[in-house]
Amino acid sequence: MDRKYMMPEDCTLLERAKELRRNMTQEERKLWYLFLRKHRFRFYRQKIIGHYICDFYCPQVRLVIELDGSQHYTEKEEAYDRKRTVFLESYHIQVIRFYNGKINLHFKEVCMEIERVIDERIKQLETDS
């Protein structure tokens, strides 16, 4: 694999990632079991990338999907999320975020948006090769 795409993994987060997989939020369970678990591209739950645990990650299209509850909309958390996104983008990973309410109220649209982003990523990665 090309070194520019190799990602560091903080193994000290392994137990926390396992705990988060066992105790997914209602919205994470819905997206996982109704859409991502059997997606045409493989997604991983609570994937460790660097010093961060990402809700869902698809290595084939280099895509992270984050589901945000209300705690993400404080100034401190928004700054943390921006820092994390910059880190992930430095590894050529695109991050998309959905507010939990959107998962609950507009699930079909969320799935369609994920598919649209995946299709764009496929085209982008093909032209980058």
N, C-alpha and C positions, 0 to 999 in steps of 0.2 A: 504494500500500500504506500502511496505517496506520503512522505513525511509531513507535508503541509496539511494533510487531513488526519494525521494521527492525533488522538485526543488524550489528554491526561485524565487520570481517574484517581480521585482521593479515596483510597480504600478505607479510611476512617469513617466514611459515610455509609458503608455497606449495611450495617445494622439498622441505621435510620431509614435507608431506602427500603429494606425488607419490611420494616414496620409500616411505612407509608403504603407499600403494596398490599399488606394485609388489612389496612384500615383506610381504604380509599374513601373519598367523600362521595356523597350521593351522585354528584355530577360526574365525577371521574368514573364511577361504576357505570353510569348510564352511557357515557361516551365509549368506554372500553367494551362493555358487553353488547351494546347494540350497534357498534360501528367499527371500532378500531381492531378488536380482537381477531376478526376474520377478514381484515382488509386485504386487498391484493398485494400491498406492501407490508412487510412485517414492522410492527410497532412494538416498542418496549415500554413498560411502565416504570416510572420512578428510576430513570436512567441517570447514573452518575456521570457527569461530564465536568472535569476540573473539580472545583470545590462546590459544585452545585448539583442539586437533584432536580432533574427535569420531569415534569408530569408524564409526558409521552414523547418518545423519540423514534424517528424512522431513519436509519442510517442510509438506506438506498437513495433517498431524496434529500437527506441532510436537513430534516425538518423537526423542530421541537414545537409541541403544542402545549400551551400552559392554560390552565383553568384558574381564574382568579376570583376569590371570594372578596368580601368587603374589606378585609384586612389589607389587601393590596392597594387600596386607594388612599392610604395615608402618604404624606410627603416622604417619610422615611422609607416606606416600602416601595414607592414609585422610584426613588433614587436607587435602591437595591436592585429592582427589576431592570432599570436602565443599564446599570453596571453589568449585570448578568447577561443581558442581551448583547452588549458590546463584546463581552468575552466570547459568547457563542458565535457571534458573527465573525470574530477573528479566526474561527475554525471553519468558516464558510457554511455555517448552519443558520438557516432562517428560523425565526421565532414568530409564532402567531399566538395571540392571546384571545381568550373568550371569557367574558364575565359569566359567573355561574348562572345568573338569571337568564342569559341567552341560551344556555344549554337547556334549562327548564322550559322556557317559553317558545323558543325558536329552534328546536333541535334539528329539524330537517334542513333549515338554512345554514346552520353550523356545519353539518355534514357536507352540504353542497360547497360551502366556502373552503373546507379542507380539501375536497376534491379539486377545486379550481386551483388552489395553491400548489397542490401536488403536480398537477398537469403543467403549471408554469415552471416549477422546479425541474421537472424532467427535461423540458425544452432548454432551460438555462444550463443545466448540467451537461446536456449533449453539446451545446455550443461551446462550453468551457473546455471540453475534452480535446 
